[in-house]
């Protein structure tokens, strides 16, 4: 819980590098990372315009068998939006559909904005 709070604080402060350091530190200490941990890390990357890192973390969730939800995908799509990566954003939407993750207004809004750029 402490790590999650710290990662969230880093995200809100725009300190994506520190958020990822904490995420990696958790792995080094064998501290279990939850969807909350990963989602906050993806959001930190999104706010820091680090779309590639956001997608890497989203992939790590699948490898680690941590469930990806709309929040995970929405933050990843937003990261792609900020990076001008509309093709990746569309692929994420397709992945959501295949994985049966519920899409919402946030999903489609981020996708539309990504495709406008």
N, CA, C and O atoms as CSV, one atom per row, in Angstrom:
chain,resi,resn,atom,element,x,y,z
A,1,UNK,N,N,0.829,-1.191,0.000
A,1,UNK,CA,C,0.000,0.000,0.000
A,1,UNK,C,C,0.875,1.257,0.000
A,1,UNK,O,O,0.549,2.249,-0.652
A,2,UNK,N,N,1.971,1.205,0.727
A,2,UNK,CA,C,2.860,2.368,0.799
A,2,UNK,C,C,3.448,2.668,-0.576
A,2,UNK,O,O,3.506,3.824,-0.996
A,3,UNK,N,N,3.885,1.619,-1.274
A,3,UNK,CA,C,4.441,1.833,-2.613
A,3,UNK,C,C,3.390,2.429,-3.546
A,3,UNK,O,O,3.679,3.358,-4.300
A,4,UNK,N,N,2.170,1.893,-3.492
A,4,UNK,CA,C,1.108,2.409,-4.355
A,4,UNK,C,C,0.872,3.886,-4.102
A,4,UNK,O,O,0.718,4.665,-5.043
A,5,UNK,N,N,0.842,4.276,-2.828
A,5,UNK,CA,C,0.634,5.682,-2.481
A,5,UNK,C,C,1.779,6.546,-2.996
A,5,UNK,O,O,1.556,7.650,-3.492
A,6,UNK,N,N,2.986,6.049,-2.880
A,6,UNK,CA,C,4.152,6.810,-3.346
A,6,UNK,C,C,4.147,6.941,-4.868
A,6,UNK,O,O,4.444,8.011,-5.400
A,7,UNK,N,N,3.813,5.863,-5.564
A,7,UNK,CA,C,3.757,5.909,-7.029
A,7,UNK,C,C,2.659,6.871,-7.471
A,7,UNK,O,O,2.852,7.648,-8.406
A,8,UNK,N,N,1.521,6.820,-6.807
A,8,UNK,CA,C,0.433,7.756,-7.132
A,8,UNK,C,C,0.850,9.201,-6.886
A,8,UNK,O,O,0.518,10.086,-7.674
A,9,UNK,N,N,1.571,9.440,-5.805
A,9,UNK,CA,C,2.061,10.789,-5.519
A,9,UNK,C,C,3.030,11.253,-6.607
A,9,UNK,O,O,2.990,12.407,-7.031
A,10,UNK,N,N,3.895,10.352,-7.050
A,10,UNK,CA,C,4.831,10.686,-8.127
A,10,UNK,C,C,4.068,11.020,-9.405
A,10,UNK,O,O,4.415,11.962,-10.117
A,11,UNK,N,N,3.031,10.243,-9.687
A,11,UNK,CA,C,2.211,10.487,-10.875
A,11,UNK,C,C,1.595,11.882,-10.815
A,11,UNK,O,O,1.657,12.635,-11.787
A,12,UNK,N,N,1.004,12.221,-9.678
A,12,UNK,CA,C,0.356,13.525,-9.523
A,12,UNK,C,C,1.366,14.676,-9.592
A,12,UNK,O,O,1.028,15.781,-10.017
A,13,UNK,N,N,2.592,14.412,-9.177
A,13,UNK,CA,C,3.635,15.442,-9.196
A,13,UNK,C,C,4.386,15.496,-10.533
A,13,UNK,O,O,5.289,16.315,-10.708
A,14,UNK,N,N,4.015,14.633,-11.459
A,14,UNK,CA,C,4.679,14.623,-12.764
A,14,UNK,C,C,6.064,14.009,-12.731
A,14,UNK,O,O,6.896,14.297,-13.592
A,15,UNK,N,N,6.315,13.172,-11.752
A,15,UNK,CA,C,7.631,12.543,-11.581
A,15,UNK,C,C,7.599,11.094,-12.069
A,15,UNK,O,O,7.718,10.162,-11.273
A,16,UNK,N,N,7.437,10.910,-13.382
A,16,UNK,CA,C,7.302,9.561,-13.920
A,16,UNK,C,C,8.558,8.718,-13.677
A,16,UNK,O,O,8.465,7.508,-13.471
A,17,UNK,N,N,9.731,9.360,-13.702
A,17,UNK,CA,C,10.977,8.608,-13.489
A,17,UNK,C,C,10.983,7.977,-12.093
A,17,UNK,O,O,11.351,6.813,-11.936
A,18,UNK,N,N,10.579,8.738,-11.094
A,18,UNK,CA,C,10.558,8.232,-9.720
A,18,UNK,C,C,9.507,7.138,-9.572
A,18,UNK,O,O,9.718,6.160,-8.855
A,19,UNK,N,N,8.383,7.305,-10.245
A,19,UNK,CA,C,7.337,6.277,-10.197
A,19,UNK,C,C,7.875,4.949,-10.730
A,19,UNK,O,O,7.626,3.894,-10.146
A,20,UNK,N,N,8.612,5.006,-11.837
A,20,UNK,CA,C,9.155,3.770,-12.418
A,20,UNK,C,C,10.278,3.188,-11.566
A,20,UNK,O,O,10.452,1.971,-11.508
A,21,UNK,N,N,11.032,4.053,-10.912
A,21,UNK,CA,C,12.054,3.564,-9.981
A,21,UNK,C,C,11.403,2.777,-8.848
A,21,UNK,O,O,11.891,1.718,-8.454
A,22,UNK,N,N,10.302,3.302,-8.333
A,22,UNK,CA,C,9.589,2.594,-7.258
A,22,UNK,C,C,8.991,1.290,-7.757
A,22,UNK,O,O,9.024,0.282,-7.052
A,23,UNK,N,N,8.445,1.299,-8.966
A,23,UNK,CA,C,7.901,0.069,-9.551
A,23,UNK,C,C,8.981,-0.992,-9.667
A,23,UNK,O,O,8.760,-2.157,-9.335
A,24,UNK,N,N,10.149,-0.585,-10.141
A,24,UNK,CA,C,11.270,-1.527,-10.272
A,24,UNK,C,C,11.804,-1.968,-8.907
A,24,UNK,O,O,12.203,-3.119,-8.730
A,25,UNK,N,N,11.805,-1.059,-7.966
A,25,UNK,CA,C,12.253,-1.386,-6.611
A,25,UNK,C,C,11.359,-2.468,-6.000
A,25,UNK,O,O,11.837,-3.372,-5.315
A,26,UNK,N,N,10.073,-2.359,-6.258
A,26,UNK,CA,C,9.132,-3.364,-5.750
A,26,UNK,C,C,9.513,-4.752,-6.258
A,26,UNK,O,O,9.507,-5.721,-5.499
A,27,UNK,N,N,9.842,-4.839,-7.535
A,27,UNK,CA,C,10.242,-6.129,-8.113
A,27,UNK,C,C,11.528,-6.621,-7.460
A,27,UNK,O,O,11.669,-7.808,-7.165
A,28,UNK,N,N,12.455,-5.710,-7.237
A,28,UNK,CA,C,13.722,-6.085,-6.622
A,28,UNK,C,C,13.571,-6.628,-5.218
A,28,UNK,O,O,14.344,-7.485,-4.789
A,29,UNK,N,N,12.571,-6.129,-4.497
A,29,UNK,CA,C,12.312,-6.595,-3.132
A,29,UNK,C,C,11.225,-7.666,-3.080
A,29,UNK,O,O,10.765,-8.044,-2.002
A,30,UNK,N,N,10.822,-8.147,-4.249
A,30,UNK,CA,C,9.765,-9.168,-4.361
A,30,UNK,C,C,8.459,-8.739,-3.705
A,30,UNK,O,O,7.743,-9.557,-3.128
A,31,UNK,N,N,8.158,-7.451,-3.798
A,31,UNK,CA,C,6.890,-6.925,-3.309
A,31,UNK,C,C,5.874,-7.092,-4.439
A,31,UNK,O,O,6.119,-6.675,-5.571
A,32,UNK,N,N,4.749,-7.698,-4.124
A,32,UNK,CA,C,3.735,-7.949,-5.142
A,32,UNK,C,C,3.167,-6.646,-5.675
A,32,UNK,O,O,2.811,-5.745,-4.915
A,33,UNK,N,N,3.089,-6.564,-7.002
A,33,UNK,CA,C,2.546,-5.388,-7.660
A,33,UNK,C,C,1.120,-5.703,-8.111
A,33,UNK,O,O,0.865,-6.747,-8.711
A,34,UNK,N,N,0.213,-4.806,-7.822
A,34,UNK,CA,C,-1.196,-5.012,-8.146
A,34,UNK,C,C,-1.589,-4.172,-9.363
A,34,UNK,O,O,-0.778,-3.424,-9.909
A,35,UNK,N,N,-2.835,-4.312,-9.770
A,35,UNK,CA,C,-3.326,-3.482,-10.877
A,35,UNK,C,C,-3.259,-2.005,-10.497
A,35,UNK,O,O,-3.029,-1.157,-11.359
A,36,UNK,N,N,-3.456,-1.691,-9.226
A,36,UNK,CA,C,-3.361,-0.299,-8.766
A,36,UNK,C,C,-1.941,0.227,-8.978
A,36,UNK,O,O,-1.749,1.355,-9.429
A,37,UNK,N,N,-0.961,-0.596,-8.650
A,37,UNK,CA,C,0.447,-0.227,-8.824
A,37,UNK,C,C,0.751,0.061,-10.290
A,37,UNK,O,O,1.311,1.100,-10.639
A,38,UNK,N,N,0.363,-0.895,-11.137
A,38,UNK,CA,C,0.634,-0.744,-12.561
A,38,UNK,C,C,-0.133,0.430,-13.161
A,38,UNK,O,O,0.419,1.192,-13.954
A,39,UNK,N,N,-1.404,0.580,-12.787
A,39,UNK,CA,C,-2.207,1.668,-13.348
A,39,UNK,C,C,-1.633,3.036,-12.987
A,39,UNK,O,O,-1.595,3.935,-13.827
A,40,UNK,N,N,-1.190,3.194,-11.755
A,40,UNK,CA,C,-0.574,4.464,-11.345
A,40,UNK,C,C,0.718,4.705,-12.117
A,40,UNK,O,O,1.027,5.841,-12.476
A,41,UNK,N,N,1.465,3.648,-12.370
A,41,UNK,CA,C,2.715,3.776,-13.130
A,41,UNK,C,C,2.443,4.154,-14.576
A,41,UNK,O,O,3.134,5.000,-15.145
A,42,UNK,N,N,1.427,3.521,-15.175
A,42,UNK,CA,C,1.045,3.860,-16.555
A,42,UNK,C,C,0.578,5.311,-16.617
A,42,UNK,O,O,0.936,6.039,-17.542
A,43,UNK,N,N,-0.213,5.731,-15.642
A,43,UNK,CA,C,-0.690,7.120,-15.606
A,43,UNK,C,C,0.470,8.100,-15.461
A,43,UNK,O,O,0.460,9.174,-16.064
A,44,UNK,N,N,1.454,7.735,-14.673
A,44,UNK,CA,C,2.642,8.589,-14.531
A,44,UNK,C,C,3.351,8.733,-15.879
A,44,UNK,O,O,3.792,9.823,-16.244
A,45,UNK,N,N,3.455,7.632,-16.605
A,45,UNK,CA,C,4.078,7.672,-17.933
A,45,UNK,C,C,3.247,8.517,-18.897
A,45,UNK,O,O,3.788,9.272,-19.704
A,46,UNK,N,N,1.945,8.379,-18.801
A,46,UNK,CA,C,1.049,9.160,-19.658
A,46,UNK,C,C,1.263,10.651,-19.414
A,46,UNK,O,O,1.386,11.427,-20.362
A,47,UNK,N,N,1.306,11.045,-18.154
A,47,UNK,CA,C,1.489,12.466,-17.825
A,47,UNK,C,C,2.876,12.964,-18.219
A,47,UNK,O,O,3.069,14.151,-18.482
A,48,UNK,N,N,3.839,12.044,-18.256
A,48,UNK,CA,C,5.193,12.403,-18.661
A,48,UNK,C,C,5.458,12.212,-20.141
A,48,UNK,O,O,6.601,12.303,-20.589
A,49,UNK,N,N,4.394,11.945,-20.912
A,49,UNK,CA,C,4.501,11.751,-22.359
A,49,UNK,C,C,5.461,10.612,-22.721
A,49,UNK,O,O,6.233,10.710,-23.674
A,50,UNK,N,N,5.394,9.550,-21.953
A,50,UNK,CA,C,6.262,8.391,-22.150
A,50,UNK,C,C,5.417,7.201,-22.646
A,50,UNK,O,O,5.251,6.212,-21.932
A,51,UNK,N,N,4.892,7.310,-23.864
A,51,UNK,CA,C,3.964,6.309,-24.364
A,51,UNK,C,C,4.595,4.932,-24.487
A,51,UNK,O,O,3.935,3.932,-24.208
A,52,UNK,N,N,5.853,4.854,-24.896
A,52,UNK,CA,C,6.501,3.545,-25.043
A,52,UNK,C,C,6.628,2.840,-23.689
A,52,UNK,O,O,6.405,1.634,-23.584
A,53,UNK,N,N,6.983,3.594,-22.674
A,53,UNK,CA,C,7.092,3.012,-21.329
A,53,UNK,C,C,5.722,2.575,-20.824
A,53,UNK,O,O,5.600,1.535,-20.176
A,54,UNK,N,N,4.698,3.360,-21.116
A,54,UNK,CA,C,3.341,2.987,-20.703
A,54,UNK,C,C,2.939,1.649,-21.321
A,54,UNK,O,O,2.368,0.794,-20.644
A,55,UNK,N,N,3.236,1.474,-22.600
A,55,UNK,CA,C,2.885,0.218,-23.276
A,55,UNK,C,C,3.710,-0.951,-22.739
A,55,UNK,O,O,3.221,-2.078,-22.657
A,56,UNK,N,N,4.951,-0.678,-22.378
A,56,UNK,CA,C,5.785,-1.725,-21.780
A,56,UNK,C,C,5.192,-2.180,-20.454
A,56,UNK,O,O,5.138,-3.378,-20.174
A,57,UNK,N,N,4.747,-1.232,-19.640
A,57,UNK,CA,C,4.158,-1.582,-18.347
A,57,UNK,C,C,2.857,-2.343,-18.555
A,57,UNK,O,O,2.581,-3.296,-17.826
A,58,UNK,N,N,2.053,-1.944,-19.533
A,58,UNK,CA,C,0.816,-2.665,-19.833
A,58,UNK,C,C,1.125,-4.113,-20.215
A,58,UNK,O,O,0.414,-5.032,-19.807
A,59,UNK,N,N,2.178,-4.312,-20.993
A,59,UNK,CA,C,2.602,-5.671,-21.361
A,59,UNK,C,C,3.091,-6.455,-20.148
A,59,UNK,O,O,2.826,-7.651,-20.023
A,60,UNK,N,N,3.807,-5.770,-19.256
A,60,UNK,CA,C,4.283,-6.425,-18.030
A,60,UNK,C,C,3.119,-6.935,-17.195
A,60,UNK,O,O,3.231,-7.966,-16.532
A,61,UNK,N,N,2.008,-6.221,-17.225
A,61,UNK,CA,C,0.838,-6.662,-16.465
A,61,UNK,C,C,0.388,-8.036,-16.945
A,61,UNK,O,O,0.079,-8.916,-16.142
A,62,UNK,N,N,0.355,-8.210,-18.257
A,62,UNK,CA,C,-0.068,-9.507,-18.807
A,62,UNK,C,C,0.932,-10.594,-18.450
A,62,UNK,O,O,0.541,-11.697,-18.068
A,63,UNK,N,N,2.201,-10.296,-18.569
A,63,UNK,CA,C,3.255,-11.272,-18.247
A,63,UNK,C,C,3.184,-11.662,-16.772
A,63,UNK,O,O,3.380,-12.825,-16.417
A,64,UNK,N,N,2.901,-10.675,-15.918
A,64,UNK,CA,C,2.830,-10.916,-14.472
A,64,UNK,C,C,1.477,-11.476,-14.032
A,64,UNK,O,O,1.251,-11.720,-12.847
A,65,UNK,N,N,0.583,-11.675,-15.003
A,65,UNK,CA,C,-0.760,-12.200,-14.711
A,65,UNK,C,C,-1.565,-11.276,-13.796
A,65,UNK,O,O,-2.336,-11.732,-12.951
A,66,UNK,N,N,-1.370,-9.981,-13.982
A,66,UNK,CA,C,-2.147,-8.981,-13.260
A,66,UNK,C,C,-3.222,-8.496,-14.228
A,66,UNK,O,O,-2.915,-8.099,-15.352
A,67,UNK,N,N,-4.462,-8.527,-13.801
A,67,UNK,CA,C,-5.574,-8.171,-14.669
A,67,UNK,C,C,-5.510,-6.736,-15.166
A,67,UNK,O,O,-5.303,-5.796,-14.399
A,68,UNK,N,N,-5.694,-6.600,-16.469
A,68,UNK,CA,C,-5.750,-5.267,-17.066
A,68,UNK,C,C,-7.216,-4.870,-17.183
A,68,UNK,O,O,-8.057,-5.660,-17.611
A,69,UNK,N,N,-7.502,-3.646,-16.798
A,69,UNK,CA,C,-8.883,-3.166,-16.797
A,69,UNK,C,C,-8.983,-1.918,-17.669
A,69,UNK,O,O,-8.008,-1.507,-18.298
A,70,UNK,N,N,-10.167,-1.325,-17.697
A,70,UNK,CA,C,-10.364,-0.115,-18.501
A,70,UNK,C,C,-9.401,0.984,-18.087
A,70,UNK,O,O,-8.907,1.727,-18.935
A,71,UNK,N,N,-9.130,1.095,-16.800
A,71,UNK,CA,C,-8.197,2.132,-16.327
A,71,UNK,C,C,-6.817,1.925,-16.939
A,71,UNK,O,O,-6.175,2.882,-17.371
A,72,UNK,N,N,-6.362,0.679,-16.975
A,72,UNK,CA,C,-5.047,0.356,-17.548
A,72,UNK,C,C,-4.987,0.767,-19.013
A,72,UNK,O,O,-4.052,1.434,-19.457
A,73,UNK,N,N,-6.011,0.348,-19.749
A,73,UNK,CA,C,-6.042,0.658,-21.176
A,73,UNK,C,C,-6.263,2.140,-21.438
A,73,UNK,O,O,-5.618,2.712,-22.317
A,74,UNK,N,N,-7.160,2.770,-20.692
A,74,UNK,CA,C,-7.436,4.193,-20.915
A,74,UNK,C,C,-6.189,5.044,-20.714
A,74,UNK,O,O,-5.921,5.954,-21.499
A,75,UNK,N,N,-5.433,4.753,-19.674
A,75,UNK,CA,C,-4.194,5.500,-19.431
A,75,UNK,C,C,-3.177,5.234,-20.541
A,75,UNK,O,O,-2.444,6.136,-20.947
A,76,UNK,N,N,-3.136,3.998,-21.028
A,76,UNK,CA,C,-2.214,3.651,-22.115
A,76,UNK,C,C,-2.624,4.335,-23.416
A,76,UNK,O,O,-1.776,4.833,-24.156
A,77,UNK,N,N,-3.936,4.356,-23.692
A,77,UNK,CA,C,-4.425,5.046,-24.889
A,77,UNK,C,C,-4.124,6.542,-24.788
A,77,UNK,O,O,-3.721,7.166,-25.769
A,78,UNK,N,N,-4.323,7.113,-23.600
A,78,UNK,CA,C,-4.013,8.538,-23.398
A,78,UNK,C,C,-2.525,8.800,-23.609
A,78,UNK,O,O,-2.150,9.829,-24.172
A,79,UNK,N,N,-1.678,7.878,-23.161
A,79,UNK,CA,C,-0.233,8.039,-23.375
A,79,UNK,C,C,0.074,8.040,-24.879
A,79,UNK,O,O,0.884,8.838,-25.352
A,80,UNK,N,N,-0.572,7.151,-25.615
A,80,UNK,CA,C,-0.388,7.121,-27.070
A,80,UNK,C,C,-0.902,8.412,-27.703
A,80,UNK,O,O,-0.306,8.939,-28.643
A,81,UNK,N,N,-2.003,8.905,-27.179
A,81,UNK,CA,C,-2.573,10.167,-27.663
A,81,UNK,C,C,-1.557,11.289,-27.529
A,81,UNK,O,O,-1.330,12.038,-28.479
A,82,UNK,N,N,-0.939,11.412,-26.347
A,82,UNK,CA,C,0.042,12.475,-26.118
A,82,UNK,C,C,1.286,12.303,-26.988
A,82,UNK,O,O,1.960,13.274,-27.333
A,83,UNK,N,N,1.574,11.053,-27.334
A,83,UNK,CA,C,2.745,10.786,-28.166
A,83,UNK,C,C,2.456,10.788,-29.654
A,83,UNK,O,O,3.341,10.504,-30.462
A,84,UNK,N,N,1.210,11.109,-30.026
A,84,UNK,CA,C,0.860,11.114,-31.446
A,84,UNK,C,C,0.856,9.725,-32.065
A,84,UNK,O,O,1.079,9.582,-33.267
A,85,UNK,N,N,0.610,8.720,-31.271
A,85,UNK,CA,C,0.677,7.324,-31.721
A,85,UNK,C,C,-0.727,6.736,-31.884
A,85,UNK,O,O,-1.099,5.812,-31.162
A,86,UNK,N,N,-1.496,7.262,-32.820
A,86,UNK,CA,C,-2.884,6.831,-32.988
A,86,UNK,C,C,-2.987,5.355,-33.373
A,86,UNK,O,O,-3.948,4.682,-32.998
A,87,UNK,N,N,-1.990,4.841,-34.131
A,87,UNK,CA,C,-2.041,3.434,-34.530
A,87,UNK,C,C,-1.995,2.521,-33.308
A,87,UNK,O,O,-2.722,1.530,-33.242
A,88,UNK,N,N,-1.147,2.852,-32.349
A,88,UNK,CA,C,-1.061,2.058,-31.117
A,88,UNK,C,C,-2.345,2.187,-30.308
A,88,UNK,O,O,-2.800,1.217,-29.702
A,89,UNK,N,N,-2.925,3.376,-30.298
A,89,UNK,CA,C,-4.178,3.588,-29.572
A,89,UNK,C,C,-5.285,2.700,-30.147
A,89,UNK,O,O,-6.056,2.099,-29.400
A,90,UNK,N,N,-5.357,2.623,-31.469
A,90,UNK,CA,C,-6.368,1.778,-32.115
A,90,UNK,C,C,-6.112,0.304,-31.795
A,90,UNK,O,O,-7.053,-0.453,-31.557
A,91,UNK,N,N,-4.852,-0.097,-31.789
A,91,UNK,CA,C,-4.523,-1.493,-31.433
A,91,UNK,C,C,-4.935,-1.812,-30.000
A,91,UNK,O,O,-5.398,-2.915,-29.709
A,92,UNK,N,N,-4.766,-0.843,-29.112
A,92,UNK,CA,C,-5.177,-1.050,-27.721
A,92,UNK,C,C,-6.685,-1.228,-27.617
A,92,UNK,O,O,-7.160,-2.056,-26.839
A,93,UNK,N,N,-7.437,-0.462,-28.390
A,93,UNK,CA,C,-8.889,-0.634,-28.405
A,93,UNK,C,C,-9.243,-2.042,-28.883
A,93,UNK,O,O,-10.099,-2.702,-28.295
A,94,UNK,N,N,-8.591,-2.496,-29.940
A,94,UNK,CA,C,-8.839,-3.848,-30.443
A,94,UNK,C,C,-8.499,-4.888,-29.380
A,94,UNK,O,O,-9.224,-5.868,-29.209
A,95,UNK,N,N,-7.403,-4.671,-28.673
A,95,UNK,CA,C,-6.999,-5.589,-27.603
A,95,UNK,C,C,-8.040,-5.606,-26.488
A,95,UNK,O,O,-8.337,-6.659,-25.923
A,96,UNK,N,N,-8.585,-4.447,-26.178
A,96,UNK,CA,C,-9.644,-4.375,-25.158
A,96,UNK,C,C,-10.840,-5.225,-25.576
A,96,UNK,O,O,-11.415,-5.951,-24.765
A,97,UNK,N,N,-11.203,-5.125,-26.847
A,97,UNK,CA,C,-12.353,-5.878,-27.348
A,97,UNK,C,C,-12.083,-7.378,-27.298
A,97,UNK,O,O,-12.940,-8.152,-26.873
A,98,UNK,N,N,-10.898,-7.786,-27.729
A,98,UNK,CA,C,-10.524,-9.203,-27.710
A,98,UNK,C,C,-10.491,-9.726,-26.278
A,98,UNK,O,O,-10.933,-10.843,-26.006
A,99,UNK,N,N,-9.963,-8.912,-25.367
A,99,UNK,CA,C,-9.843,-9.313,-23.960
A,99,UNK,C,C,-11.148,-9.123,-23.181
A,99,UNK,O,O,-11.220,-9.427,-21.990
A,100,UNK,N,N,-12.166,-8.623,-23.860
A,100,UNK,CA,C,-13.482,-8.385,-23.248
A,100,UNK,C,C,-13.431,-7.400,-22.076
A,100,UNK,O,O,-14.139,-7.543,-21.079
A,101,UNK,N,N,-12.571,-6.401,-22.239
A,101,UNK,CA,C,-12.503,-5.320,-21.255
A,101,UNK,C,C,-13.533,-4.274,-21.664
A,101,UNK,O,O,-13.568,-3.853,-22.820
A,102,UNK,N,N,-14.358,-3.862,-20.733
A,102,UNK,CA,C,-15.418,-2.906,-21.013
A,102,UNK,C,C,-14.818,-1.546,-21.392
A,102,UNK,O,O,-13.983,-0.990,-20.678
A,103,UNK,N,N,-15.267,-1.041,-22.521
A,103,UNK,CA,C,-14.852,0.288,-22.960
A,103,UNK,C,C,-15.856,1.304,-22.432
A,103,UNK,O,O,-17.027,0.983,-22.231
A,104,UNK,N,N,-15.392,2.526,-22.211
A,104,UNK,CA,C,-16.280,3.565,-21.699
A,104,UNK,C,C,-16.049,4.867,-22.460
A,104,UNK,O,O,-15.282,4.910,-23.421
A,105,UNK,N,N,-16.712,5.906,-22.024
A,105,UNK,CA,C,-16.591,7.202,-22.695
A,105,UNK,C,C,-15.153,7.705,-22.681
A,105,UNK,O,O,-14.704,8.338,-23.637
A,106,UNK,N,N,-14.438,7.427,-21.608
A,106,UNK,CA,C,-13.029,7.855,-21.509
A,106,UNK,C,C,-12.203,7.167,-22.585
A,106,UNK,O,O,-11.343,7.789,-23.209
A,107,UNK,N,N,-12.465,5.886,-22.800
A,107,UNK,CA,C,-11.743,5.115,-23.824
A,107,UNK,C,C,-11.926,5.755,-25.193
A,107,UNK,O,O,-10.959,6.047,-25.897
A,108,UNK,N,N,-13.185,5.967,-25.550
A,108,UNK,CA,C,-13.475,6.475,-26.889
A,108,UNK,C,C,-13.039,7.928,-27.059
A,108,UNK,O,O,-12.600,8.314,-28.142
A,109,UNK,N,N,-13.151,8.731,-26.020
A,109,UNK,CA,C,-12.694,10.113,-26.098
A,109,UNK,C,C,-11.177,10.160,-26.341
A,109,UNK,O,O,-10.707,10.889,-27.215
A,110,UNK,N,N,-10.428,9.387,-25.572
A,110,UNK,CA,C,-8.969,9.367,-25.751
A,110,UNK,C,C,-8.604,8.872,-27.140
A,110,UNK,O,O,-7.660,9.368,-27.755
A,111,UNK,N,N,-9.354,7.892,-27.634
A,111,UNK,CA,C,-9.081,7.346,-28.964
A,111,UNK,C,C,-9.357,8.380,-30.057
A,111,UNK,O,O,-8.568,8.535,-30.989
A,112,UNK,N,N,-10.468,9.075,-29.935
A,112,UNK,CA,C,-10.812,10.101,-30.931
A,112,UNK,C,C,-9.750,11.203,-30.942
A,112,UNK,O,O,-9.317,11.638,-32.008
A,113,UNK,N,N,-9.338,11.648,-29.770
A,113,UNK,CA,C,-8.326,12.699,-29.688
A,113,UNK,C,C,-6.994,12.196,-30.265
A,113,UNK,O,O,-6.285,12.938,-30.944
A,114,UNK,N,N,-6.665,10.931,-29.988
A,114,UNK,CA,C,-5.429,10.365,-30.528
A,114,UNK,C,C,-5.459,10.339,-32.052
A,114,UNK,O,O,-4.449,10.614,-32.699
A,115,UNK,N,N,-6.603,10.012,-32.620
A,115,UNK,CA,C,-6.720,9.932,-34.069
A,115,UNK,C,C,-6.762,11.311,-34.727
A,115,UNK,O,O,-6.470,11.436,-35.916
A,116,UNK,N,N,-7.116,12.331,-33.977
A,116,UNK,CA,C,-7.127,13.699,-34.515
A,116,UNK,C,C,-5.721,14.240,-34.733
A,116,UNK,O,O,-5.506,15.093,-35.594
A,117,UNK,N,N,-4.762,13.741,-33.950
A,117,UNK,CA,C,-3.405,14.295,-33.999
A,117,UNK,C,C,-2.626,13.733,-35.158
A,117,UNK,O,O,-1.463,14.090,-35.351
